Amino acid sequence: ATAAPAVTAPATTDDDEPADKPAEEPKPALEPGAVTEIVAPLAGTIMPLSKVDDPVFSTGVVGQGAGISPADGKTIVVTAPAAGTLAVAPDSGHAYGITLDSGVEILIHVGLDTVNLEGQGFDVKVSQGDRVSEGQELVRVDRSVIEQAGYPLTTPVLVTNTASFASVEVVGGDSVEPGQALIKVTAPEA
């Protein structure tokens, strides 16, 4: 038996594809050895994921990252940490899955068990499929509604495609402001 030849990507695109579709380039964060920082989507105190009081997040099964206990204030403002497309944005406003242009996929889950509020206290600014830019508001949350319902405000920020990276590390200090580095992902070497 002869070995099958190695499969390589063709140098030209197939005639079936639209002419305006570029050849598939690896996303910047997925380039061998690339290091990409993800900034915080809200102000607050950083906690290790293991301290988040929900095993879905604390065990890392959804992805690695950090929890943020939102800073004091009546309203919690959650922003996009980088440009990308909203893959998940339920009407309830409690969670946002963003495929960043860099190739990193993140989940921002505002509070724990807050899906049960069915959108109460969440002023949602975006919809699934929307393009977002870094710093763009995703949602404004009325802190008192979540507190009165008895739900924790802890907001996990996770890299859901953790398996694509050699490492996912929390790089922020004790507290963080929107736009400050929170997570660093490193792609595997070639």
Phi, psi and chi 1 to 4 in degrees:
 res  aa     phi    psi   chi1   chi2   chi3   chi4
   1 ALA       -  140.5      -      -      -      -
   2 THR   -99.0  148.9   58.7      -      -      -
   3 ALA   -72.3  143.0      -      -      -      -
   4 ALA   -68.3  142.3      -      -      -      -
   5 PRO   -65.7  152.2   21.6  -28.3      -      -
   6 ALA   -64.7  139.1      -      -      -      -
   7 VAL   -89.5  126.0  177.1      -      -      -
   8 THR  -124.3  154.1   57.0      -      -      -
   9 ALA   -69.3  137.6      -      -      -      -
  10 PRO   -67.2  151.2   21.2  -27.9      -      -
  11 ALA   -73.6  -23.1      -      -      -      -
  12 THR  -116.2  160.2   58.9      -      -      -
  13 THR   -82.3  156.6   58.9      -      -      -
  14 ASP   -68.2  152.5  -66.1  -19.9      -      -
  15 ASP   -66.5  -20.3  -69.4  -23.1      -      -
  16 ASP   -69.3  -25.2  -59.2  -10.6      -      -
  17 GLU   -83.6  147.8  -65.3 -168.2   18.9      -
  18 PRO   -60.8  145.9   -9.1   13.8      -      -
  19 ALA   -63.3  -27.9      -      -      -      -
  20 ASP   -83.2   -3.3   61.0  -13.5      -      -
  21 LYS   -86.1  115.2 -175.5  173.3 -168.7 -104.5
  22 PRO   -71.3  160.7   25.4  -30.6      -      -
  23 ALA   -58.7  145.4      -      -      -      -
  24 GLU   -69.3  110.9 -164.1   63.1   34.4      -
  25 GLU   -96.4  146.0  -65.2  -81.7  -33.3      -
  26 PRO   -64.2  142.7   -2.9    6.1      -      -
  27 LYS   -66.1  149.8  -61.6  -72.5 -172.2 -177.9
  28 PRO   -52.7  -41.7  -23.1   29.3      -      -
  29 ALA   -70.1  -17.3      -      -      -      -
  30 LEU   -99.5   -2.7  -58.8  172.0      -      -
  31 GLU   -61.6  140.4  -68.6  -82.1   -5.6      -
  32 PRO   -50.8  126.3  -27.4   35.3      -      -
  33 GLY    77.7   -1.0      -      -      -      -
  34 ALA   -63.2  142.0      -      -      -      -
  35 VAL  -116.7  126.4  175.8      -      -      -
  36 THR  -128.2  132.3  -54.3      -      -      -
  37 GLU   -98.7  139.8  -78.2 -167.4  -16.0      -
  38 ILE  -111.4  129.3  -50.8  -61.2      -      -
  39 VAL   -90.7  162.2  -58.9      -      -      -
  40 ALA   -69.7  137.8      -      -      -      -
  41 PRO   -88.6   -4.5   29.8  -32.6      -      -
  42 LEU  -158.2  161.5   69.3  158.0      -      -
  43 ALA   -83.1  143.1      -      -      -      -
  44 GLY   165.0 -168.0      -      -      -      -
  45 THR   -99.2  130.4  -55.4      -      -      -
  46 ILE   -81.4  137.3  -61.1  172.0      -      -
  47 MET  -130.2  148.1   68.7  172.9   61.6      -
  48 PRO   -62.2  146.6  -10.6   19.1      -      -
  49 LEU   -55.1  -35.3 -151.1   51.3      -      -
  50 SER   -61.8  -19.9   61.4      -      -      -
  51 LYS   -92.1   -5.3  -58.9  -72.7 -173.3 -153.3
  52 VAL   -70.8  129.2  172.1      -      -      -
  53 ASP   -81.9   53.2 -166.4   21.1      -      -
  54 ASP  -159.2  115.7 -175.5  -31.6      -      -
  55 PRO   -61.3  -24.5   15.2  -23.7      -      -
  56 VAL   -58.7  -35.8  170.3      -      -      -
  57 PHE   -96.2  -45.0  -58.4  116.3      -      -
  58 SER   -64.7  -27.7   62.7      -      -      -
  59 THR   -80.6  -11.3   59.7      -      -      -
  60 GLY    80.4    7.6      -      -      -      -
  61 VAL   -62.9  -31.7   68.9      -      -      -
  62 VAL   -82.5  -26.3  178.1      -      -      -
  63 GLY   151.8  165.1      -      -      -      -
  64 GLN   -88.1  158.3  -68.2  -59.8  -49.2      -
  65 GLY   164.0 -140.7      -      -      -      -
  66 ALA  -147.3  162.1      -      -      -      -
  67 GLY  -102.2  147.8      -      -      -      -
  68 ILE  -124.8  125.2  -61.6  178.4      -      -
  69 SER   -89.4  112.3  179.0      -      -      -
  70 PRO   -56.3  142.4  -23.5   34.2      -      -
  71 ALA   -62.4  157.4      -      -      -      -
  72 ASP   -58.7  152.8  -70.9  -20.5      -      -
  73 GLY   143.0  150.0      -      -      -      -
  74 LYS   -64.5  -37.3  178.8  175.9  170.0   14.4
  75 THR  -115.5  134.8  -56.1      -      -      -
  76 ILE  -101.6  119.8  -59.6  163.1      -      -
  77 VAL  -104.6  124.1  177.8      -      -      -
  78 VAL  -111.9  128.8 -179.6      -      -      -
  79 THR  -120.5  162.5   60.4      -      -      -
  80 ALA   -72.8  130.6      -      -      -      -
  81 PRO   -76.6  -14.2   24.1  -30.1      -      -
  82 ALA  -167.3  170.8      -      -      -      -
  83 ALA   -68.5  142.4      -      -      -      -
  84 GLY   176.6 -164.3      -      -      -      -
  85 THR  -123.7  135.4  -57.4      -      -      -
  86 LEU   -75.4  108.5  -77.5  167.5      -      -
  87 ALA   -83.2  -31.0      -      -      -      -
  88 VAL  -136.1  127.8  175.6      -      -      -
  89 ALA  -159.8   76.5      -      -      -      -
  90 PRO   -65.1  155.3   21.5  -28.7      -      -
  91 ASP   -58.4  -25.8  -66.8  -20.2      -      -
  92 SER   -64.0  -20.1   59.1      -      -      -
  93 GLY    75.8    4.8      -      -      -      -
  94 HIS   -86.2  -13.5   75.8  -76.1      -      -
  95 ALA  -148.8  146.3      -      -      -      -
  96 TYR  -137.8  118.3  -62.0   87.3      -      -
  97 GLY  -102.5  122.1      -      -      -      -
  98 ILE  -123.5  126.9  -50.7  173.0      -      -
  99 THR   -90.9  104.2  -58.7      -      -      -
 100 LEU   -72.2  151.2  -57.4 -179.5      -      -
 101 ASP   -59.0  -25.5  -67.8  -11.3      -      -
 102 SER   -70.6  -17.4   64.9      -      -      -
 103 GLY   105.3   -8.4      -      -      -      -
 104 VAL   -80.9  136.2  178.5      -      -      -
 105 GLU  -110.1  124.7  -63.3  169.3   11.7      -
 106 ILE  -123.5  156.2   64.0  159.7      -      -
 107 LEU  -125.9  128.1  173.7   67.5      -      -
 108 ILE  -112.8  115.3  -56.2  165.4      -      -
 109 HIS  -111.8  106.3 -164.2  -76.5      -      -
 110 VAL   -79.1  103.9 -173.9      -      -      -
 111 GLY    78.0  170.9      -      -      -      -
 112 LEU  -110.4  134.4  -57.3  177.6      -      -
 113 ASP    62.9   15.5  -64.1  -37.6      -      -
 114 THR   -71.9  -10.5   48.0      -      -      -
 115 VAL   -57.3  -30.1   64.3      -      -      -
 116 ASN   -65.8  -17.1  -60.7  -32.5      -      -
 117 LEU   -77.6  -11.9  -68.9  170.5      -      -
 118 GLU    51.8   38.8  -61.8  177.1  -15.3      -
 119 GLY    94.3  -11.3      -      -      -      -
 120 GLN   -63.6  126.6 -176.3 -177.1   -6.6      -
 121 GLY    87.9   -2.3      -      -      -      -
 122 PHE  -110.7  117.0  -70.9   78.8      -      -
 123 ASP   -99.7   91.6  179.4    9.0      -      -
 124 VAL   -77.6  132.1 -179.8      -      -      -
 125 LYS  -106.4   -6.9  -54.1  -67.4 -172.9 -176.9
 126 VAL  -138.0  170.1  -67.6      -      -      -
 127 SER  -133.4  158.5  -59.5      -      -      -
 128 GLN   -55.6  136.7 -176.0  169.5  -28.0      -
 129 GLY    93.7  -15.9      -      -      -      -
 130 ASP   -65.2  146.0  -75.9   -1.0      -      -
 131 ARG   -83.8  137.1  -72.4  -84.4  -47.5  151.2
 132 VAL  -125.4  153.8  -67.2      -      -      -
 133 SER  -111.7  160.5   55.3      -      -      -
 134 GLU   -57.0  130.4 -177.1  173.3  -21.1      -
 135 GLY    87.7   -7.8      -      -      -      -
 136 GLN   -67.5  135.6 -179.8  177.5  -20.1      -
 137 GLU   -66.6  132.4  -80.6 -169.2   20.5      -
 138 LEU   -97.3  -43.4  -57.4  175.6      -      -
 139 VAL  -159.8  150.6   65.0      -      -      -
 140 ARG  -115.4  129.0  -66.2  175.1   88.2   78.7
 141 VAL  -117.4  131.2 -176.8      -      -      -
 142 ASP   -80.9  105.8 -176.2  -26.7      -      -
 143 ARG   -52.4  -42.5  172.0 -172.6  -66.2  -89.8
 144 SER   -63.6  -33.6   65.3      -      -      -
 145 VAL   -63.6  -44.0  171.0      -      -      -
 146 ILE   -68.5  -43.8  -65.1  177.4      -      -
 147 GLU   -63.5  -43.9  -71.9  175.4  -20.7      -
 148 GLN   -65.0  -29.9  -73.1  168.7   10.4      -
 149 ALA   -78.7  -10.8      -      -      -      -
 150 GLY    84.3   15.9      -      -      -      -
 151 TYR   -93.1  142.6  -62.5  121.4      -      -
 152 PRO   -65.5  145.0  -17.6   28.8      -      -
 153 LEU   -84.8   -9.5  -68.1  163.2      -      -
 154 THR   -48.1  128.6  -55.7      -      -      -
 155 THR  -116.7  101.4  -61.6      -      -      -
 156 PRO   -67.9  139.0  -21.2   33.2      -      -
 157 VAL  -123.4  111.5  179.6      -      -      -
 158 LEU  -122.3  148.8  -49.9  171.7      -      -
 159 VAL   -94.5  105.4  175.1      -      -      -
 160 THR   -78.0  -16.3   56.6      -      -      -
 161 ASN  -104.9   42.0   60.1  -19.3      -      -
 162 THR   -50.1  -39.0  -69.7      -      -      -
 163 ALA   -61.9  -18.5      -      -      -      -
 164 SER   -78.3   -8.5  -62.3      -      -      -
 165 PHE  -118.5  151.3  -62.0   98.7      -      -
 166 ALA   -70.7  -35.0      -      -      -      -
 167 SER  -152.3  151.0   66.3      -      -      -
 168 VAL  -132.4  113.1  174.9      -      -      -
 169 GLU  -123.9  144.5  -54.1  166.0   63.4      -
 170 VAL   -83.8  126.8  176.7      -      -      -
 171 VAL  -114.7   -9.6  -65.7      -      -      -
 172 GLY   -71.3  164.5      -      -      -      -
 173 GLY   -83.0 -136.0      -      -      -      -
 174 ASP   -77.8  -37.3  -68.8  -22.5      -      -
 175 SER  -131.1  163.1   63.6      -      -      -
 176 VAL  -147.5  151.0   70.5      -      -      -
 177 GLU  -113.6  156.1  -67.1  -67.8  -34.6      -
 178 PRO   -54.8  136.2  -23.1   32.1      -      -
 179 GLY    92.8  -12.4      -      -      -      -
 180 GLN   -88.7  147.7  -69.0 -179.1  -27.0      -
 181 ALA   -57.1  134.5      -      -      -      -
 182 LEU  -122.1  -46.3  174.5   65.5      -      -
 183 ILE  -131.8  141.6  -62.7  168.0      -      -
 184 LYS  -119.6  126.4  177.7  175.6   78.2  174.4
 185 VAL  -112.1  141.7  -64.0      -      -      -
 186 THR  -124.1  125.3  -55.7      -      -      -
 187 ALA   -75.4  151.8      -      -      -      -
 188 PRO   -65.0  153.4    7.4   -8.4      -      -
 189 GLU   -69.5  157.6  -65.8  -65.0  -23.1      -
 190 ALA   -61.9      -      -      -      -      -
